[in-house]
Amino acid sequence: MATAQDTRNTSDSLRTVKGWASKARPNGVVMATGVLALMVLLPIAAVISSLFDTGRGSLAHLASTILPQLVLNTMGLVLMVGLGSAVVGTGTAWLVSACRFPGSRILQWMLLLPLAMPAYIIGYVYTDFLVFAGPLQTGLREMFGWTRHDYWFPDIHSLWGVSVMLVLVLYPYVFFLARTAFLEQSRGLLDVARTLGRSPWNVFGTVALPMARPAIAAGVALALMEAVADFGTVQYFGVQTFTTAIYRTWFGMGDKVAAAQLASGLLMFVFLLVALEHWSRSRQAFYDTSSRALRPQPVLLKGWSAMFAFVACALPIILGFILPVLILLDLHFDGGDGFLGSRLMIYAGNSFLLAGAAAVVVTFCAVLTGYCLRRSTGGFGSNLVRLSTMGYAIPGTVIAVGVLIPLGAFDHWLDGAMRNWFSVSTGLVLSGSIIALLYAYTVRFLAVANGAIESGLKRIPVHIDDVARTLGQTRQGVIVTVHLPLLWRSMLMSAAIVFVDVLKELPATLIVRPFNFDTLAVRVYQLASDERLNEAATGSLMIVAIGLVPIFLLTRLADRRGTHMRVSPAINIPQ
């Protein structure tokens, strides 16, 4: 008679044999995910391989002339944007999540509005508003009777000016993650700190802030990745960074090898930011957010404290969204784009088409990679997939260079083969096409979509997959019948984020787009480069208006994710 131990040993052996057999059988989902990961990594590998091409290119000349300045400017940009976005995002997130004051409920979603404002657009706006001939300085001279030499005014076309513009539109990354972390903190820990005589601000600095530090670090890392990747703002402000140098080297000097080598140098900054983001994730802790747990009781602010909180939260909204929109409206009515009824609508249609298609494609790819990471136990395959999700940290100029190198090589090979075999020229089939653009967007934004999908998958118990498999479902069937119905909210959130990012994306679109295929972002950049800011205002307003729709959806989805937590009423604690 078999003992219980024999039965357990036999069961373990069967599971082991079954695991070996499943690993031996080729799996369509795993194979598709592996091919996808290799395709996403191909542009990055193409850029890095340029470091070994020492026989060509003008990198030595660039290293002796502008490279030191590029390094200093990029490091300064990282320091100022990181500090500014951390202070603004964390401070406003704490005020709206832990305190109650007049207007706090509407401010908590309005603080995300600057996310719909591209950095290059806000740079164009404030340039027109703050220059010597702009409304602000002109009004000051008329009011006080000043002349040019009677007063000093800071030059916005500088490194600090670019940093301020980027902070105004990038702090929502920190705000969104920090607010979520503050709302999910244990009420018990905060109440204990209060009973020990700590003031609300002391509780924030000694308890709440350390617990939310991983989320804040992740938000700052995302903001820094966007800052390093920015092209339109630094180009317009005349600040030399790696992104502008790559574009000028490729198109101005015609040196593709040197451009790729500069892109490889920029990856060094990127890898540091990725390491920071992964370090913050590794230190994350998870708290009880079930229905048994109460959210921390908000503190009711009154008097000067309430006024300070309101001003502190309203100021980023005014400077990052309301004032720029008002200036854009004034510029538009003063001489907007004359193509509003014809070609401008074509640009808007192109932008909507690219953003919508990229949202669908990238979200689908994220579901595949998320499922593969969910079922993997480590090893080369899972590491390959994780490497493929680092594209968000890579600037659009780098990805554009990396995409055009392999696609251009394939087009040249195909054209030569068709000429030899059929005496027919195929020209550029892939490079400079919509397919190349979607390819670049997938490499760039797969990490964003994967973050939302992976977060949703963590809420689905793994044993549900096992039950579905025992009922006869294939891996593909598990994705279709189990995951997709449960992931619809995460998929919508992923698609909304990708849609907004693609709508605002400029450098990759500028480099990879097909001929005579302009988007709103490209149209605005071209008009602003020609100092036609009044005409650029029309397209800028359309970008902001279209981007507000997924931002609104994003806020609604984020709020509904927390509805399962009971909210306790505000308590009036003496300040």
Sequence and secondary structure as in RCSB ss.txt:
>XXXX:A:sequence
MATAQDTRNTSDSLRTVKGWASKARPNGVVMATGVLALMVLLPIAAVISSLFDTGRGSLAHLASTILPQLVLNTM
GLVLMVGLGSAVVGTGTAWLVSACRFPGSRILQWMLLLPLAMPAYIIGYVYTDFLVFAGPLQTGLREMFGWTRHD
YWFPDIHSLWGVSVMLVLVLYPYVFFLARTAFLEQSRGLLDVARTLGRSPWNVFGTVALPMARPAIAAGVALALM
EAVADFGTVQYFGVQTFTTAIYRTWFGMGDKVAAAQLASGLLMFVFLLVALEHWSRSRQAFYDTSSRALRPQPVL
LKGWSAMFAFVACALPIILGFILPVLILLDLHFDGGDGFLGSRLMIYAGNSFLLAGAAAVVVTFCAVLTGYCLRR
STGGFGSNLVRLSTMGYAIPGTVIAVGVLIPLGAFDHWLDGAMRNWFSVSTGLVLSGSIIALLYAYTVRFLAVAN
GAIESGLKRIPVHIDDVARTLGQTRQGVIVTVHLPLLWRSMLMSAAIVFVDVLKELPATLIVRPFNFDTLAVRVY
QLASDERLNEAATGSLMIVAIGLVPIFLLTRLADRRGTHMRVSPAINIPQ
>XXXX:A:secstr
   HHHHHHHHHHHHHHHHHHHHHS  HHHHHHHHHHHHHHHHHHHHHHGGG TTSSSHHHHHHHTHHHHHHHHH
HHHHHHHHHHHHHHHHHHHHHHHEE TTHHHHHHHTTGGGGS HHHHHHHHHHHHSTTSHHHHHHHHHHT  GGG
     SSSHHHHHHHHHHHHHHHHHHHHHHHHHTS HHHHHHHHHTT  HHHHIIIIIHHHHHHHHHHHHHHHHH
HHHH  HHHHHHT   HHHHHHIIIIIS  HHHHHHHHHHHHHHHHHHHHHHHHHHHT      STTSB    EE
  HHHHHHHHHHHHHHHIIIIIHHHHHHHHHHHTT  TTTTTHHHHHHHHHHHHHHHHHHHHHHHHHHHHHHHHH
  SSHHHHHHHHHTTGGGS HHHHHHHHHHHHHHHHHHHHHHHHHHHS     SSTTSHHHHHHHHHHHHHHHHH
HHHHHHHTTS HHHHHHHHHTT  HHHHIIIIIHHHSHHHHHHHHHHHHHHHHH  HHHHHHS TT   HHHHHH
HHHHTT HHHHHHHHHHHHHHHHHHHHHHHHHHHHHTTTSB    B    
